[in-house]
């Protein structure tokens, strides 16, 4: 009789334990569902507002919290109507591994970012922004985060506006700091880029054209760069934040950066550079030269001539034609940068300066 009573007591105790465990699980599930945080978008850089030129481009960037790997950003700018950015046929901005995102945008009175699901089809233009739902996970506008507004320093050179880089860059195989004091034009209109010491750090220089041209002929009239040190690089290149699938549409003429066994210290490059056929090396000439490239669908022709682009009968000092891996046009912009290759601590580089007399574009 006592044994039967003990069995009934143990069974009742076990059932109570099971009931308590189930309640704990249910409560835990309710709490988990209750603490699910919706994804959010934050701007870290927003261009100045204003309609200005319809061709003018600037940088917009931010971060996303709580996004899934398959989600993307869609950007809009308001010019009366909301227009997708940077192009109707390139509406998506990739979220990086550190949850940041960056792209180009045209200027407007307000900017917006949408976090969207895979398969979402953005409208090219709309009067009102969508609300979360139907493939839209989150929406943010520049008015939500006014502290992110950034007015970039600019300069005028060869009849165009150029944005001066102030943020660090990983170009050069490490993080180079940049100073707006390292880029300026002189009384004759020539552009100067330099590397200089500021607050115990070597700072670099870069300028970016604030518009995109696409296919055509690009000219850079540059004074003697044959003297650049082995760790100093001067680069004339294109870059497109929206062109991730095409190596950011990067094409470059680079001078310096290390001596080759055959003394060829300059190169024409179509990215990715690690493909041997995408790099053509040559020796940087002494004196003033005109570097140029002609960009066409499926064809990219580089050349370097003695003297200025306007000099009749200027000698061709180097040339090369690429016909493979040529990117299509997008919202790429021309950039010129003077930077340090590799770590700056040892050996310490010296000051350097490059002077560009003229930039010219012809369709």
Secondary structure, 3 states (H helix, E strand, C coil): CHHHHHHHHHHHHHHHHHHHHHHHHHHHHHHHHHCCCCCEEEEEEECCCCCCCCCCEEEEEEEEECCCCCCEEEEEEECCCEEEECECCECEECCCCCCEEEEEEECCCEEEEEEECCCCCCCCEECCCCCCECCEEEEEEHHHHHHHECCCCEEEECCEEEEECCCCECCCCCCEEECHHHEEECCCCCEEEEEEEECCEEEEEEEEECCCCCCEEEEEEECCCCCCCCCEEEEEEEECCCCHHHHHHCEEEEEECCCCCCCCCEEEEECCCCCHHHEEEECCCCCCEEEEEEEECCEEEEEEEECCCCCCCCCEEEEEEECCCCCCCCCCEEEEEEEECCCCCCCCCCCEEEEEEEEEEEC
